[in-house]
Amino acid sequence: MPKILVAEDERDIRELIGFALRFAEFDVVLAENGAEAVEKASLEQPDLILLDVRMPKMTGYEACRQLKENPATSNIPIVFLSAKGQESEIEQGLDSGAMEYIVKPFGPAELADQVKDILQRAKASAECE
């Protein structure tokens, strides 16, 4: 069962994402901010990390850069979840090392399908290296 780390500062959204992914049979680890996500990623070694952009203590962009700089977490695919859908925001997210950028709002089933697709693409990409 793939493990997904979800970092989202808004509790209701974090819980909804966690519920939707658990329902889709993922193992889910939740974090309340970017700093906690960086810490948990090293400990948990998830298969995928979903990061909100705007969070306290450390933004998603900062967390992504730290995760990509750490050899223990550098190969974990990262996806941003954000209500900020402007082209410059998406570009900044991808430039910081993310594989994808999903704009809120999204439906729970839609998110689970996107996560499955991203995991398949990440696995195929890793096999090619």
Helices and strands as residue ranges (DSSP letters): E 3-7, H 11-23, E 27-31, H 34-44, E 48-52, H 60-69, E 78-82, H 87-95, E 100-103, H 108-128
